Amino acid sequence: VSNLLSNALCHTWEGGEVAIEVSETPEATLVAVENTGDDIDPHALPRLFDRFFRVAAARAHPEPDGAGLGLSITRAIVEAHGGRASASSSRGRTRFMLEFPRRISPVPSRK
């Protein structure tokens, strides 16, 4: 979540908005980080979580200071917990969603 928040703050226009939302469904806990700013090219969206991939050409800060590993590490952590990561970007809003499946605790056995 800290990586998504850092990215959102970096790519939000001055005076823009960054929002964090946590919600639950019967199946999962959802964490979303959304910011206002330039849209991410739709052709780049499927590659955002690839190692070393960087999108910056038309974004608020065109010179990235990272190595392109943050989102791939984020995805790996989420997937290690059985979840998934996704992103969308349109109409001046970019949203990253982390979905963690809810685990049902086993009922302790009686001995």
C-alpha positions, 0 to 999 in steps of 0.5 A: 500500500505504501508503494501505491500511495507514494506513486499516487502522490508523485503523479497527482497534479498540484492541488489534486486528490489522493484517496485510500479506500478499504472495503469488504465483500463476503469474499475479499478485503479490497484496498484501493488507492486513487489519484487525480492526474494524467491518465495512463495510456490504456496500452500500458495498463496491462504491463504496469505490474511487469518488472522494470516497466515504467510509464512516465512520458505524459504523467505529472512527473515525466522523469521517473526516479524508480527502477520499475520494480515497485508495482511488480513487488506489490503484485507479488506480495498480494499474490503471495496472499492469494489475492490480485492487483489491478489498475484502471485509468480514465477521465483524469483518475487512476485507481489501483486495487488490491484484492485479498481473499478473506480467510475462514479460520478453521474451527478449533478441534475439541479434544 
